[in-house]
């Protein structure tokens, strides 16, 4: 098992003919992802890495059938149209590996996909990977990195930061574990899927024993996750690190792009809420691996 992607997931790439689209597609193929087709308006009949290109999602569906997931790799101003085209075609998992999406567009597609029951990851997400099964986005390759950071295993990884997703996976693997599914939530101020929304998926996954999490100040995802844990909707071990401690109130920090106000969204608030819910919150990212070792050994 895995969450959101496995070996059988049929993937469509929107924006496949661009330089970045071609690069990400090659990465997904190298990981073993079942990429079936791509879409770029006006480029029907071309191929990228042997993958056929169509003008629209409906054209691709007419020839290749249904897709379970789409990876959107178009410029920010075009992202809304691409996402709407994907979920109107019935695709249920959409990764927006797109930054600088106009805020009103991001808010609109998040509302539309939620109403349609579609899982939207991003905007600004570098992707997700289930090692040995497949990926949406850039994680899991090249091979020399996969050997040390994306080893198949039983620890879920969730991160607010794209770069720290790989670092966190490396820390988990260095501690002797492997990764079930690793997900980068995204870099934009508003996101289609939040940390607490992923917890029930990992709870149901029989191949995930625990989660390692990298969070940041700004937003109230961690406080919401703590409430969900208290309600018993997630019961597996969770080890977390919150970046941005020590910054003064009113400072904008990293991806969250949120000013800390009103007592919520601060590192202190997040840490307190998570610890009250029984989460193991560490002081340094390097402590995540050793804490997982101690926690799972004690559980056994």
C-alpha positions, -999 to 999 in steps of 0.1 A, spaced: 0 0 0 9 37 -1 -11 69 1 -22 88 -30 0 69 -55 11 33 -62 24 12 -91 -10 11 -108 -17 49 -107 -22 62 -142 -6 96 -144 -12 126 -168 13 154 -171 -1 189 -180 26 211 -194 48 181 -204 66 197 -234 82 226 -214 118 223 -201 106 218 -165 77 195 -176 101 173 -195 126 172 -166 99 162 -141 84 136 -164 118 120 -168 122 119 -130 88 102 -126 96 76 -152 129 69 -136 111 62 -103 88 38 -120 57 60 -122 30 49 -147 30 81 -168 5 75 -196 1 108 -215 8 145 -215 -10 177 -224 2 209 -240 -22 229 -261 -12 230 -298 14 202 -294 -8 171 -302 11 144 -320 45 150 -303 62 128 -278 82 134 -246 104 105 -235 80 83 -256 49 97 -238 23 109 -263 12 145 -261 -24 158 -266 -40 193 -269 -65 187 -240 -71 164 -212 -103 151 -229 -83 142 -260 -59 122 -239 -88 104 -221 -105 96 -254 -74 77 -265 -60 64 -233 -89 61 -208 -92 74 -173 -63 89 -153 -61 87 -115 -37 116 -111 -24 147 -129 8 167 -124 3 203 -133 36 219 -146 24 251 -162 32 288 -155 13 303 -124 -12 324 -144 -22 293 -164 -25 269 -134 -62 276 -126 -73 266 -161 -52 235 -161 -65 223 -127 -101 230 -136 -96 210 -168 -82 181 -148 -109 178 -122 -137 184 -147 -124 153 -165 -128 133 -133 -92 132 -121 -92 127 -83 -56 135 -74 -39 167 -87 -4 179 -79 2 216 -85 40 218 -89 34 255 -97 46 286 -78 35 322 -80 -1 312 -86 -23 344 -83 -39 343 -48 -75 346 -61 -68 318 -85 -54 295 -58 -84 302 -35 -108 295 -63 -93 262 -74 -89 250 -37 -126 257 -32 -136 240 -64 -116 209 -59 -128 205 -23 -164 207 -35 -156 181 -62 -140 157 -37 -106 161 -55 -73 158 -36 -52 189 -45 -16 189 -34 0 224 -36 2 250 -50 40 251 -50 44 215 -40 76 197 -52 56 165 -51 52 132 -33 68 98 -36 62 63 -25 96 47 -30 94 15 -51 59 24 -63 60 58 -80 60 96 -76 42 128 -86 68 155 -91 106 155 -86 112 133 -55 128 98 -57 155 104 -83 184 104 -92 195 69 -82 224 79 -60 200 101 -39 174 74 -39 198 50 -23 203 72 8 171 92 11 143 74 -7 146 38 6 113 19 7 100 15 42 74 22 68 78 59 79 56 86 64 72 120 58 53 153 56 71 187 51 61 223 45 95 228 27 104 211 -5 141 209 2 136 198 37 114 169 25 145 153 10 166 162 41 139 147 64 138 115 43 176 113 45 174 116 83 148 89 85 168 65 63 200 73 81 184 61 113 177 27 97 142 32 85 127 37 50 99 58 35 63 47 29 52 80 14 68 114 15 48 146 7 57 182 4 26 203 12 36 233 -9 52 267 -8 22 290 -12 3 309 16 -28 288 9 -28 251 2 -51 225 -12 -42 198 14 -30 206 49 -10 185 74 -40 173 95 -59 162 63 -31 137 56 -30 121 90 -61 99 85 -47 87 53 -15 76 70 -36 62 99 -54 39 74 -22 28 56 -11 -5 69 24 0 56 30 32 77 42 28 113 49 64 121 53 99 107 82 124 106 71 160 101 88 193 93 67 223 100 72 261 101 57 291 119 26 306 103 -8 290 97 -25 268 123 -20 234 107 -2 220 137 -28 232 162 -55 216 140 -35 184 138 -32 183 176 -70 185 179 -74 156 154 -49 135 174 -68 142 206 -100 130 189 -83 97 182 -83 101 144 -46 95 143 -29 72 169 5 62 154 37 78 166 45 113 152 79 130 155 79 167 146 102 197 142 90 233 139 113 257 121 114 295 129 117 295 166 132 327 180 118 350 154 100 381 167 63 385 162 53 403 130 81 387 110 73 369 78 91 335 75 98 312 46 69 295 28 42 303 53 43 340 43 22 346 74 27 372 101 24 357 136 -4 373 154 -31 365 180 -11 338 198 -16 311 171 9 301 144 39 307 166 65 281 172 56 281 209 19 276 201 25 248 177 50 230 200 27 233 230 -3 220 211 15 190 196 32 180 229 -1 182 247 -15 158 221 14 134 227 35 142 198 73 139 201 86 174 192 123 177 188 146 207 191 168 199 161 159 182 127 188 158 133 170 145 164 141 131 143 158 99 133 171 90 168 137 99 183 119 76 159 143 48 169 135 53 206 98 58 201 93 27 179 116 6 201 95 16 232 63 8 213 75 -26 203 
